[in-house]
Amino acid sequence: MSSEANHNNLLCSHTDLYPLQYLAPAKTLRLTPAASNFSRPNRNSARCVSKRAYFGTREAKCLDQLIPISFTGTVQCDGYSAYGRFAKARASASRPVLLAGCWAHTRRGFYEALDHAPKEAGWILRQIGHLYDIERNLRRQGAGCALRDAYRASQSRFICARIQRVLQRWYLSRRFLPKSTMGKALNYALAQWKSLEVYLKEPQIEIDTNLVENAIRPTALGKKNWLFFGDADAGERSAIIYSIIESCRRHGVEPYSYLHDVLTQLPSMTNRQIKDIVPKAWAAASRSTALRAA
């Protein structure tokens, strides 16, 4: 990928699947919503779309409904096994996708292992911290793909190689029990290593899935308060509402103003006009109106 134009023609999906509860007559069933955040390089919110969908399973098949078969880019995700099955199915259908790992999820395991192995886990956390320092520096500079590629090749790659060598040495020497917190963190990191290195080769990829983690945070916090949905249809309605609200947030649109204006216009509009009132188009029209008024 030599040119920034080529990078910008690629699409990246930051995806997360997380469980919620809903009620059904005489029993409680588990409903699993999946949040998918499609983004372009550099966390540019003006070029992002956030989409929620709710399914009754966390199986790989629900990803086919989130990510169209025409998708040929990179899916950035955590280590949940459904993503691997999804990638294998797409490869079998001659529509391969590349899975990129998440360093935030990898870091979390070592953070949880600090009490068990403070020296070793602390060392890994410091190395991962160096990787994040590089990414913060790139964001401050507003770096494009070419600069991100150069920094990661000259700095991040060597840090990753150092981490991998140490993890492999600990694994081969059986330094930690597999069931211990440190053993689990080590095994997770090594199992994900190929995907964790994807961001070094693909500069349009972020170091983690925090874009989608931030997008689904309202749901994650909300379920601690409302606990469950009344039924599956309520989950689907919630997915639509959350998608609209999150898209408004990404495009700098105040949700109440947007919904008030759109719901006022909607009864007199045709289906062909819907594209003109999505949050991105609405935000652009509002800016144009403000400029003319000025």
N, C-alpha and C positions, 0 to 999 in steps of 0.2 A: 504494500500500500504506500506508494511513493508520494502521492499528491494529496493535498488537503481536500481538493474537490472530490477525489475518489472516496475519501473517508466520509464526507458529508452525504454521499449518495447511499451510504449504508445506514441501516436502521438497527438500533439496539433495544432489546426488551429487558427491562429490569422487572423481575417477576417474583412474587411471594405468594405462598399458600398458607392460610392460617385457619384454625377451627373456631367455630362459634356453635351455640346451641339454639335449637328452636323446639317448640312444643307441638305435639300432635295429640289427637284424642287418645286418652288412656295410656300414653307413654311419652317419654322424652326421646327425641331423635337428635342426632348430631347432623348439623348442616355445615358444610365446609365452604366458605367463600374463598375465592382466589382474587387477589388484587394484582393487576398487571400494569406496569408503568413503562410506556414506550418513550425513549428519550434519545436525543442527538448529543453530540459531544459537548463537553464543558458546562454541563448543568444549566444550559440556557433554557429558562422556564418558558420563554416565548416560543420554543420549538418543542414543547413537551405535550404529551397527551396522557391523561390518567384515566384508566378504565377499570371498573370493578365488575365482577360477576360472581354469582353464588351458585354452588353446585352441592349435590348431596354426597360427594366423595372427594377425596384428595388424590385419586388415582390419576395416572398420566393422561387419560383420555380427556379430562377437563381442560388440559392445556391446549388441546387441538381446537377447542372453542374459543380460547383466549388468543391464540397465536395462529393466524391464518396459514394455510398450507403454502401460500405464495411467499411467505417470509423466508428470507435467505441470509439473515444477519446473525447476530450473536444474542444469546439469551443469558443474561447475568442473573445468577440465583445462588441459593445456599446449597448445602449438600443433601437435601431431601432426595430420596431415591427415585421419586416420580420423574424428576428431571432427566435422569440417566435413561430411564425407560422411554421417555418422550423423544430424546435425541436418537436412540436406537431405532425407534419406529419411523422417525423422519428420514433417517439414513436408509432404511429399508425401502422407503418410498421414493428414493432418489431426490429427496429434498433436505439435504443435511443442514443442520444448524450447529453452531459452535457454542459450547457451554463455557461461560466465564465464571470463576468462583468469586466469593466474597470474603475479603480479608477481615471485615468487621465480625462476621460469624466465627472465623478462625481465631481471632483475637479473644473473643468472649470465652472460649474454652480455656485458654491459658490464664485469663483473669480469674476464672473460677477455681483454678488450680493453685493460686498463690499461697493459700494456707497449707496445701499439701507439699508443694515444692517451691518455696519462695525464691530461692536462688535461681533455679533453672527457668521457672515460669517468668520471673522478673526479667531475665536476660532476653527471652523471646519477646516479651512485651516491649522492651526497649528497642529491639531491632524493628519490630512492626511500627513502633513510634517513628523511627527514622523514615520508613516508607511513607507514612502519613505526613511527615514534615515536608517531604519532597512534593507531595500532592497539594498541600496548602500553599506552598511557594508557587506552584504552577497556576493555581486558581487566582492568587493575588496578581499574577502577571497577565491574567486573561489569556493563557497560552492556548494556541491552536494545536492541531495534531502533530505538526512537524516538530514543534518545541517539546511537546509532551513526549514524543518518541525519542528525541535526543536525550532528554533528562533521564528518562526511564532506562534507556540503553546504557548510559554512562554512569548512573548512580544506583537506581533501584535494582537493576539486574544482579549486581554484585552482593547487595544485601540479601536478596532472596536466595542466592546460591549459598551464602553463609548460613542462613537459617536452615536450608535443606540439609546441608552437610551435618549440622549438629543434630537435627531431628533424626536423621538416618543412623547416626552413631548411637544415639540413645535407644533407638528401636532395636538395632542389631545386638546391642549389649543387654537388652531386656532390663533397662535401668528402672523402669516403672511398671507396676502391675497393670495389665490391660483394663481392669475394672476401676482403677483409681482415677481421680479427676485429671491428673496429669497424663496418665496413660490414654484416657479417652481423647484429650485435647491433641496429643501427639498423633494418635491413629487417625483422627479426623483430618488433621492438617496434611499428613502424608497421603491419605486417600484422595484428598482434593487437590493435590499439588499441581497436577497438569492444568486444571482449570484456574488455579490461583495465579499461574504464570501467564495466562492469556492476556491480561491487561498490559504486560510488558511488550507484547508483540502487536497489540491492537490499540493504538493510542486514542481511539474514539471511546474506549471502554473506561469506566471508572474503576477505582480500586475496590469498591464495595457496592452493596445494594441499598445504601442509605437513602437514595432518592425515593425508592418505593417504601422503605421502612418509615420515612417521614410522612409519605402520602397516606399510609394505612394507620398512622398513630391515632387519629380520632376514633377509629373503630376499635382499636386495641384498648384505648382508655375507656371508651363508651361501654364496652361489654362488661366492664367491672361494675358499672352502675345499673344498666338495664338487664344484664345477665343473659337474656335470650330473646329471640324473636317469637311472635305468636304462632307463625306458621311459615312455610317455605316461600309463599308469595310475598310476605312481608320482607323477607331477605332480598328478593329480587327488586322490590321497590326501593329498599335501602341502597342497593347497589347503584341504581340509577341516580338517586339523590346524592350519594357520596361522590359519584363520578362527576356530576355537574358542579358540586361545591368545590371539589379539588381542582377541576379545570379552571374555575373562576379564580381560585387562589393563585394558580400558576401564571395566569395572564393578568394579574393585578386588578381583577374585577371584584367590586364589593358585591357579595352574593345576593343580598336583599334587593339592592337596586336592579341587579340583573334580572332576578326572578320576577320582580314587580313589573318591569318593563316587558319582559318576554311573555309572561302570562296574560298581560293586557293585550298584546298584539296577536297572540296565538290563535284565538277564535276566528279571526278574519284572514289568516294566512293559508296558503296552499302548501302542500308537501314540498314543492320545488323551492320554496322560500326558507325552509328549515335551515339550510346550510348558511343562511345569512344571519342567523341568530344564535349560533353556537358561541360559547364564550370567546373564542379567538376572534371570530368575525365581529362580534358585538364590541369587543375591546377596541379593535381597529376602527370601527365606525365611530365609536365614542371619541377616540383621539382625533379623528378627522373633524368631527363636529366642533370639538373644543378649539382646534387650530383655526377653523373658519371664524368662530365667534371672537377669537382674539384678534 
